[in-house]
Amino acid sequence: MSISGSLIAAALAVALFISPSLARDVRQPASGEPAIAMSVPDNWEAAPIDDGSTFSVLSPDHRIGFALTVAAPRAETIEAIARAMLSDMKGTLSGKQEASLSGHAGETYSWTYVNPHGVKLIVTTTLVKVGDKVASCSKLEVDGNSATQRELAESVRQSARILPPAAGK
């Protein structure tokens, strides 16, 4: 599928799964900029965790989750940050590609890992530099989710955006 075809498919998925009457915006941090925001279904749980440094979003069945963070970088490069995350989770890297959020350049990493409860999760994390901070959007899905669940998770992930966008975006 072409890039434009992928964008059309993503836009359609967002329209089908997250209509304005069925969604709300969440952001991290709650105020100020820079921030990372996304649109999530109204019935999803959303709350700050880790002393407020991360914003957690969970589907009602807990098979899809997101973690949003804007913080000072804990390593010099985005790749080093991703490698530290992967190491901390004892994950297996399955992919890496260039990415951007709202015009801010970064990278997306995909990996799998088994959580402390023995559940295999598929993780997709996008990390972008925003001034002197790094914003991250991590999608966590239970391995074996249905096609509908995977489409919903991806449509929510595609709604992630940086506030404010990069100059000229």
Helices and strands as residue ranges (DSSP letters): H 3-17, G 20-22, E 23-28, E 35-41, E 45-49, G 50-52, E 54-58, E 64-71, H 78-89, E 92-101, E 104-114, E 120-130, E 133-142, H 147-158, E 161-163
